[in-house]
Amino acid sequence: MKDIIITNPNSIKEIVGEAINEQANKVASWIMSKMTDENRPLTPKQAAAYLSMSPTTLYRHTKNGDLKAHGMGHRIYYYLQDIKSALKPIN
């Protein structure tokens, strides 16, 4: 048997509005991640998203010396110019 939810139009508008705002924020974040400035440092999560790989794979490439990382304190950052220079053409 299906549950019946009783609500009013204002509640529905609020619920739908929150869902739309959440999705719009996700899209805006994705767009901003693709439009990064080469001089702005990227977090490992942002760098992995840019390369469409998991953070674990990104870490492996960093550990193997394939990708240059920069640090400050306990934080790790990547520069877009370093990411682009690490990419090599495949014959």
MDTraj code that builds the backbone (N, CA, C; nanometers):
import mdtraj as md
import numpy as np

residues = "MET LYS ASP ILE ILE ILE THR ASN PRO ASN SER ILE LYS GLU ILE VAL GLY GLU ALA ILE ASN GLU GLN ALA ASN LYS VAL ALA SER TRP ILE MET SER LYS MET THR ASP GLU ASN ARG PRO LEU THR PRO LYS GLN ALA ALA ALA TYR LEU SER MET SER PRO THR THR LEU TYR ARG HIS THR LYS ASN GLY ASP LEU LYS ALA HIS GLY MET GLY HIS ARG ILE TYR TYR TYR LEU GLN ASP ILE LYS SER ALA LEU LYS PRO ILE ASN".split()
xyz = np.array([
    [0.0840, -0.1171, 0.0000],
    [0.0000, 0.0000, 0.0000],
    [0.0891, 0.1242, 0.0000],
    [0.0508, 0.2247, -0.0759],
    [0.1282, 0.3482, -0.0869],
    [0.0874, 0.4447, 0.0226],
    [0.1891, 0.5193, 0.0700],
    [0.1626, 0.6206, 0.1716],
    [0.1063, 0.7461, 0.1064],
    [0.0178, 0.8104, 0.1755],
    [-0.0399, 0.9358, 0.1283],
    [0.0155, 1.0467, 0.2166],
    [0.0711, 1.1483, 0.1518],
    [0.1268, 1.2618, 0.2241],
    [0.0362, 1.3813, 0.2016],
    [-0.0065, 1.4403, 0.3093],
    [-0.0933, 1.5571, 0.3002],
    [-0.0072, 1.6802, 0.3294],
    [-0.0107, 1.7748, 0.2383],
    [0.0689, 1.8965, 0.2530],
    [-0.0044, 2.0114, 0.1853],
    [0.0539, 2.1273, 0.1922],
    [-0.0082, 2.2416, 0.1263],
    [0.0818, 2.2885, 0.0121],
    [0.0304, 2.3718, -0.0781],
    [0.1091, 2.4159, -0.1940],
    [0.2393, 2.4878, -0.1557],
    [0.2399, 2.5630, -0.0481],
    [0.3620, 2.6330, -0.0080],
    [0.4727, 2.5352, 0.0318],
    [0.4365, 2.4285, 0.0991],
    [0.5352, 2.3276, 0.1376],
    [0.5933, 2.2595, 0.0143],
    [0.5086, 2.2307, -0.0815],
    [0.5551, 2.1671, -0.2055],
    [0.6509, 2.2615, -0.2790],
    [0.6152, 2.3896, -0.2868],
    [0.7029, 2.4876, -0.3524],
    [0.8380, 2.4941, -0.2825],
    [0.8370, 2.4910, -0.1509],
    [0.9607, 2.4979, -0.0741],
    [1.0473, 2.3743, -0.0983],
    [0.9883, 2.2568, -0.0981],
    [1.0612, 2.1319, -0.1199],
    [1.1215, 2.1287, -0.2601],
    [1.0399, 2.1644, -0.3588],
    [1.0873, 2.1641, -0.4974],
    [1.1962, 2.2695, -0.5160],
    [1.1768, 2.3874, -0.4563],
    [1.2761, 2.4939, -0.4666],
    [1.4100, 2.4526, -0.4079],
    [1.4085, 2.3862, -0.2930],
    [1.5322, 2.3396, -0.2309],
    [1.6028, 2.2370, -0.3189],
    [1.5265, 2.1466, -0.3777],
    [1.5847, 2.0445, -0.4658],
    [1.6460, 2.1091, -0.5897],
    [1.5784, 2.2069, -0.6470],
    [1.6310, 2.2754, -0.7657],
    [1.7574, 2.3529, -0.7295],
    [1.7582, 2.4231, -0.6163],
    [1.8771, 2.4978, -0.5740],
    [1.9961, 2.4054, -0.5517],
    [1.9721, 2.2906, -0.4918],
    [2.0793, 2.1944, -0.4669],
    [2.1410, 2.1479, -0.5984],
    [2.0576, 2.1143, -0.6949],
    [2.1073, 2.0687, -0.8243],
    [2.1774, 2.1819, -0.8995],
    [2.1233, 2.3031, -0.8914],
    [2.1858, 2.4182, -0.9573],
    [2.3239, 2.4446, -0.8986],
    [2.3395, 2.4309, -0.7682],
    [2.4697, 2.4492, -0.7042],
    [2.5695, 2.3431, -0.7500],
    [2.5235, 2.2207, -0.7681],
    [2.6115, 2.1149, -0.8170],
    [2.6584, 2.1451, -0.9586],
    [2.5675, 2.1906, -1.0438],
    [2.6024, 2.2247, -1.1818],
    [2.6995, 2.3424, -1.1830],
    [2.6735, 2.4436, -1.1017],
    [2.7619, 2.5600, -1.0957],
    [2.9016, 2.5195, -1.0489],
    [2.9108, 2.4320, -0.9516],
    [3.0408, 2.3845, -0.9035],
    [3.1145, 2.3090, -1.0127],
    [3.0416, 2.2272, -1.0880],
    [3.1026, 2.1511, -1.1964],
    [3.1551, 2.2456, -1.3038],
    [3.0771, 2.3450, -1.3396],
    [3.1192, 2.4416, -1.4412],
    [3.2429, 2.5169, -1.3937],
    [3.2425, 2.5603, -1.2685],
    [3.3573, 2.6329, -1.2148],
    [3.4822, 2.5450, -1.2119],
    [3.4653, 2.4156, -1.1863],
    [3.5812, 2.3262, -1.1837],
    [3.6419, 2.3110, -1.3226],
    [3.5611, 2.3262, -1.4258],
    [3.6122, 2.3160, -1.5629],
    [3.6720, 2.4474, -1.6117],
    [3.6415, 2.5581, -1.5440],
    [3.6883, 2.6897, -1.5860],
    [3.7950, 2.7437, -1.4911],
    [3.8781, 2.6560, -1.4382],
    [3.9762, 2.6991, -1.3393],
    [4.0876, 2.7802, -1.4027],
    [4.1414, 2.8703, -1.3268],
    [4.2562, 2.9497, -1.3658],
    [4.3815, 2.8663, -1.3429],
    [4.4767, 2.8696, -1.4352],
    [4.5954, 2.7858, -1.4231],
    [4.6803, 2.8202, -1.3020],
    [4.6706, 2.9409, -1.2503],
    [4.7516, 2.9804, -1.1356],
    [4.6849, 2.9498, -1.0029],
    [4.5582, 2.9108, -1.0055],
    [4.4873, 2.8815, -0.8817],
    [4.5119, 2.7361, -0.8421],
    [4.5509, 2.7116, -0.7174],
    [4.5736, 2.5728, -0.6770],
    [4.4421, 2.4953, -0.6670],
    [4.4483, 2.3693, -0.7054],
    [4.3325, 2.2801, -0.6974],
    [4.3536, 2.1827, -0.5827],
    [4.2476, 2.1496, -0.5148],
    [4.2544, 2.0465, -0.4128],
    [4.2645, 1.9110, -0.4834],
    [4.3067, 1.8068, -0.4127],
    [4.3100, 1.6749, -0.4763],
    [4.1737, 1.6337, -0.5336],
    [4.0667, 1.6669, -0.4636],
    [3.9331, 1.6323, -0.5123],
    [3.9027, 1.7055, -0.6436],
    [3.9378, 1.8338, -0.6510],
    [3.9151, 1.9111, -0.7730],
    [4.0027, 1.8602, -0.8873],
    [4.1286, 1.8295, -0.8568],
    [4.2197, 1.7787, -0.9596],
    [4.1718, 1.6440, -1.0128],
    [4.1272, 1.5574, -0.9234],
    [4.0760, 1.4266, -0.9658],
    [3.9518, 1.4432, -1.0522],
    [3.8637, 1.5349, -1.0158],
    [3.7432, 1.5593, -1.0959],
    [3.7808, 1.6139, -1.2328],
    [3.8783, 1.7031, -1.2379],
    [3.9232, 1.7596, -1.3654],
    [3.9743, 1.6495, -1.4575],
    [4.0477, 1.5538, -1.4003],
    [4.1039, 1.4441, -1.4793],
    [4.0086, 1.3264, -1.4946],
    [3.8911, 1.3354, -1.4361],
    [3.7917, 1.2269, -1.4401],
    [3.8496, 1.0967, -1.3872],
    [3.9161, 1.1062, -1.2729],
    [3.9699, 0.9864, -1.2092],
    [3.9414, 0.9931, -1.0600],
    [3.9610, 0.8839, -0.9942],
    [3.9370, 0.8808, -0.8496],
    [4.0538, 0.9480, -0.7771],
    [4.0291, 0.9983, -0.6568],
    [4.1398, 1.0544, -0.5780],
    [4.2505, 0.9529, -0.5506],
    [4.2151, 0.8265, -0.5415],
    [4.3147, 0.7213, -0.5193],
    [4.4084, 0.7100, -0.6390],
    [4.3536, 0.7159, -0.7586],
    [4.4352, 0.7097, -0.8799],
    [4.5233, 0.8336, -0.8897],
    [4.4686, 0.9488, -0.8563],
    [4.5462, 1.0728, -0.8560],
    [4.6646, 1.0601, -0.7600],
    [4.6393, 1.0077, -0.6411],
    [4.7447, 0.9884, -0.5420],
    [4.8521, 0.8940, -0.5953],
    [4.8113, 0.7872, -0.6639],
    [4.9072, 0.6912, -0.7193],
    [4.9980, 0.7583, -0.8221],
    [4.9380, 0.8418, -0.9098],
    [5.0189, 0.9129, -1.0095],
    [5.1151, 1.0116, -0.9427],
    [5.0708, 1.0727, -0.8336],
    [5.1571, 1.1645, -0.7597],
    [5.2720, 1.0884, -0.6942],
    [5.2405, 0.9767, -0.6315],
    [5.3416, 0.8949, -0.5632],
    [5.4443, 0.8400, -0.6620],
    [5.3987, 0.8034, -0.7835],
    [5.4887, 0.7494, -0.8860],
    [5.5721, 0.8581, -0.9530],
    [5.5426, 0.9847, -0.9236],
    [5.6178, 1.0943, -0.9836],
    [5.5643, 1.1388, -1.1185],
    [5.4502, 1.0853, -1.1592],
    [5.3901, 1.1241, -1.2869],
    [5.3261, 1.2621, -1.2810],
    [5.2845, 1.3025, -1.1625],
    [5.2125, 1.4279, -1.1442],
    [5.2737, 1.5031, -1.0267],
    [5.3017, 1.6302, -1.0487],
    [5.3659, 1.7131, -0.9470],
    [5.2609, 1.7718, -0.8533],
    [5.2843, 1.7569, -0.7244],
    [5.1953, 1.8131, -0.6225],
    [5.2721, 1.9165, -0.5416],
    [5.1988, 2.0083, -0.4832],
    [5.2568, 2.1120, -0.3987],
    [5.1888, 2.1035, -0.2631],
    [5.2603, 2.1392, -0.1593],
    [5.2016, 2.1292, -0.0270],
    [5.2229, 2.2530, 0.0570],
    [5.1325, 2.2682, 0.1513],
    [5.1438, 2.3732, 0.2522],
    [5.0876, 2.3124, 0.3796],
    [5.1739, 2.2942, 0.4785],
    [5.1295, 2.2262, 0.5990],
    [5.0946, 2.0825, 0.5647],
    [4.9762, 2.0410, 0.6031],
    [4.9304, 1.9049, 0.5743],
    [4.8419, 1.8987, 0.4509],
    [4.8335, 2.0078, 0.3795],
    [4.7459, 2.0142, 0.2614],
    [4.8253, 1.9930, 0.1335],
    [4.7605, 1.9301, 0.0371],
    [4.8210, 1.9038, -0.0937],
    [4.7417, 1.9813, -0.1976],
    [4.8142, 2.0412, -0.2918],
    [4.7505, 2.1168, -0.3999],
    [4.8143, 2.0797, -0.5323],
    [4.7381, 2.0983, -0.6385],
    [4.7849, 2.0754, -0.7744],
    [4.7580, 2.2012, -0.8562],
    [4.8471, 2.2295, -0.9507],
    [4.8260, 2.3410, -1.0422],
    [4.7859, 2.2846, -1.1778],
    [4.6923, 2.3524, -1.2426],
    [4.6416, 2.3060, -1.3709],
    [4.7540, 2.2953, -1.4731],
    [4.8480, 2.3883, -1.4715],
    [4.9592, 2.3828, -1.5665],
    [5.0430, 2.2569, -1.5450],
    [5.0587, 2.2126, -1.4192],
    [5.1316, 2.0883, -1.3913],
    [5.0527, 1.9670, -1.4387],
    [4.9210, 1.9725, -1.4214],
    [4.8362, 1.8613, -1.4669],
    [4.8444, 1.8492, -1.6180],
    [4.8328, 1.9623, -1.6875],
    [4.8384, 1.9596, -1.8345],
    [4.9740, 1.9133, -1.8848],
    [5.0812, 1.9534, -1.8168],
    [5.2144, 1.9114, -1.8617],
    [5.2394, 1.7630, -1.8333],
    [5.1687, 1.7059, -1.7379],
    [5.1840, 1.5628, -1.7076],
    [5.1141, 1.4761, -1.8119],
    [5.0162, 1.5320, -1.8800],
    [4.9460, 1.4562, -1.9839],
    [5.0358, 1.4423, -2.1064],
    [5.0491, 1.3209, -2.1547],
    [5.1364, 1.2933, -2.2686],
    [5.0556, 1.2362, -2.3831],
    [5.0929, 1.2727, -2.5058],
    [5.0195, 1.2169, -2.6203],
    [5.0433, 1.0658, -2.6330],
    [4.9428, 0.9973, -2.6787],
    [4.9522, 0.8536, -2.7014],
    [4.9604, 0.8307, -2.8516],
    [5.0588, 0.7525, -2.8930],
    [5.0771, 0.7266, -3.0369],
    [4.9719, 0.6351, -3.0909],
])
top = md.Topology()
chain = top.add_chain()
for i, resn in enumerate(residues, 1):
    res = top.add_residue(resn, chain, resSeq=i)
    for name in ("N", "CA", "C"):
        top.add_atom(name, md.element.get_by_symbol(name[0]), res)
traj = md.Trajectory(xyz[None], top)
